[in-house]
Amino acid sequence: MKTNFKIILTMLLFGIGFQTIKAQVSKVVNTTAKQTEWQFSTRAGYDFPKYKEDFKYIDYSGGIMGGVSVNHYWNWLGLQTDFDYIKNSPKNNITNPFFVDNSAIPSAVAYSDMLTTKKDITRMFVGAGPSFRHLSNNTKFQAEFAVLAGLGTIDGGEILVEGVRKDGSKDLLTYHSGWDNEKLLTGKAQARLTYFFNKNWGIHAGAYYMHYFSGAKESSKNDILINNGYLTAGSALNVYYAENSTTAIRQDVVGESTTINAFNGQAIVRNNEDGISTSKDLMRKIDLSSFGIFAGITYRFGPNKEPKKIVEDVKANPIEKKYCIQTTAKDKYSKEILPNTDVTIIDSKGVVIKTEKTDAFGVVKFCDILPEDYIIAGKFNDVALEGNTVKKSEFKDNLTIVKEIFYADRNFIIKGKAVICNTATAINDVTIVLKNNESAVQKITNTSSKGEFTFQALENTNYTIYGKKENYLSQTMTILTKDYDRNQSLFIQLEICMDAADCGTAIALKNIHYDLNKYFIREDAKPELNRLVQFMNDNPTVKVELSSHTDSRSSNAYNLTLSQNRANAAVNYITSQGISKARLTGKGYGETKLLNRCADGINCTEAEHEMNRRTEVKVICPQ
């Protein structure tokens, strides 16, 4: 009983805490904070009883329950009155109906059946107590907790279990007298959740715990024993509990009989005859509690007038107006817009308020800005822009402040992309080298995942730019910034073409021209050969073959000799630039590898013959 009392006390404290720990009331008008109303609820469910007894062959099953509640609420606190009607039933737990007496002579008395005579248990509760609730802002959801005390009754529960012999006679196996309309102080704790689908009607579900205090005294009426001839009407003898001493179960099977132990110990009889009973506690008080679940409907009603609006007596803070600042980033000289520029709003104390990047139109818009003095700063390509200011007096209702910031650096910005030659395929992680040919200063950067890179370049300056990546032969470009007008454009756009130098694959070197019937290296051929020199410096373990080809004019022998001399000349030039001759092979193919139809005796244009006059480079595959 102490444990049950603790449970009820804990649930009571929970109900009180349920309201006291609610969040602080908002400092605005609240039309649902105070709801005075009545509620009427009906419910049905299932009850699970717990009888604290030591009956060996008797148990108690759950049963249906029904009830009504009336609640009156003042805001979150209310008063609840309940009535509950509950049905339980006793049952025997003897599962085998064949028994033998325990006499010294093993003469079998086989039971052919088992009879159970019983009265269902009827319980009722009437009580009242405080209830607590939380009602949602839209008044559709309600959570409740109530603690009640009142009067509980228990009646019935008498049960007789008999074994029927084959000759029709009966033996009492177990018996309990039950209860005779016992009235007890009873406590109940209940939790319930309700959903109101309109102003008045709702559905609910919940659970309860009920405890009967001080124990229910056993009945002395013995109606079932009298009706079955075990007692006579008006007898002074009262039996409260009985248990047979039968100790074995017999199972008759065709051709054989088996016996197993089932009842162990001597017979137990509790009655009111001193000296007959083997137990010292004759009539007992049996503790009873139960747990139940239920669902039902709720109807609520209250005053017809609207709930009074409650306003907390505090001084409301004035609502501060907020504004927007729109900023455009531009180049100061060409007026080009600058996408992806970092723009920052800084207050008068130097605190950064907001930072954003401009969109594809060079514009960024900051909103929810309080009217104060601000500085607008920007950065593009790691260069600070000429900023702007905003004064508090510029903020006007329903107007967006528009400002511009400028990129004022006179340097160009080279925006480039590394791609595989004759395709649009970007190459990432390429080392791009920009060399100032006048000061010999170099700048280095790597391409992004999209193959993109940027540099700053001085006005009126000569630059060389190329890429480096293992097994790639890069184009080398010359940039003359004097050819560009900084007042017209900030950007110099370019692509660096790179050939994949896979071993065994020939790559044509462009613009390698020779005078007629000559094989010395002309000045206009040196930039292309220098590209090969750079590739071999970047890939110090690579060996290459330089091959020279002629058109079909002149004899085969002459063309073979001329092409070999030209290949040797190209090798000699490259070695003169510091490349080991052991890494180079020169090979003249004459007219043996024509790229088109222009063989001996075929009339071709000069452009077609020029296609066949070429110098190629091929990485030699490792042995």
HELIX and SHEET records of a PDB file:
HELIX    1   1 LYS A    2  THR A   20  1                                  19    
HELIX    2   2 ASP A  223  ASN A  227  1                                   5    
HELIX    3   3 LYS A  392  GLU A  394  5                                   3    
HELIX    4   4 THR A  481  ASP A  483  5                                   3    
HELIX    5   5 GLU A  523  ALA A  525  5                                   3    
HELIX    6   6 LYS A  526  ASP A  538  1                                  13    
HELIX    7   7 ASN A  556  SER A  576  1                                  21    
HELIX    8   8 LYS A  581  ARG A  583  5                                   3    
HELIX    9   9 GLU A  606  ASN A  612  1                                   7    
SHEET    1   A 9 ILE A  58  SER A  61  0                                        
SHEET    2   A 9 LEU A  77  ASN A  92 -1                                        
SHEET    3   A 9 GLY A  63  TRP A  74 -1                                        
SHEET    4   A 9 THR A  36  LYS A  52 -1                                        
SHEET    5   A 9 LYS A 285  PHE A 301 -1                                        
SHEET    6   A 9 TRP A 201  LYS A 217 -1                                        
SHEET    7   A 9 TRP A 179  PHE A 196 -1                                        
SHEET    8   A 9 PHE A 141  GLY A 156 -1                                        
SHEET    9   A 9 ILE A 121  LEU A 135 -1                                        
SHEET    1   B 3 PHE A  99  VAL A 100  0                                        
SHEET    2   B 3 ALA A 248  VAL A 253 -1                                        
SHEET    3   B 3 GLU A 256  ASN A 261 -1                                        
SHEET    1   C 5 TYR A 111  LYS A 118  0                                        
SHEET    2   C 5 ILE A 159  ARG A 165 -1                                        
SHEET    3   C 5 LYS A 170  HIS A 176 -1                                        
SHEET    4   C 5 VAL A 239  GLU A 243 -1                                        
SHEET    5   C 5 ILE A 268  ASN A 271 -1                                        
SHEET    1   D 3 VAL A 363  ILE A 369  0                                        
SHEET    2   D 3 TYR A 323  ASP A 331 -1                                        
SHEET    3   D 3 ILE A 401  TYR A 407  1                                        
SHEET    1   E 4 VAL A 352  LYS A 357  0                                        
SHEET    2   E 4 ASP A 342  ASP A 347 -1                                        
SHEET    3   E 4 TYR A 374  PHE A 380 -1                                        
SHEET    4   E 4 VAL A 383  ALA A 384 -1                                        
SHEET    1   F 4 VAL A 352  LYS A 357  0                                        
SHEET    2   F 4 ASP A 342  ASP A 347 -1                                        
SHEET    3   F 4 TYR A 374  PHE A 380 -1                                        
SHEET    4   F 4 ASN A 388  VAL A 390 -1                                        
SHEET    1   G 4 GLU A 452  ALA A 457  0                                        
SHEET    2   G 4 PHE A 412  ILE A 420 -1                                        
SHEET    3   G 4 PHE A 491  ALA A 500  1                                        
SHEET    4   G 4 TYR A 472  SER A 474 -1                                        
SHEET    1   H 4 GLN A 442  ASN A 446  0                                        
SHEET    2   H 4 THR A 431  ASN A 436 -1                                        
SHEET    3   H 4 ASN A 462  LYS A 468 -1                                        
SHEET    4   H 4 MET A 477  LEU A 480 -1                                        
SHEET    1   I 4 ALA A 506  LEU A 509  0                                        
SHEET    2   I 4 ARG A 614  VAL A 619 -1                                        
SHEET    3   I 4 VAL A 544  HIS A 549 -1                                        
SHEET    4   I 4 LEU A 584  GLY A 590  1                                        
END                                                                             
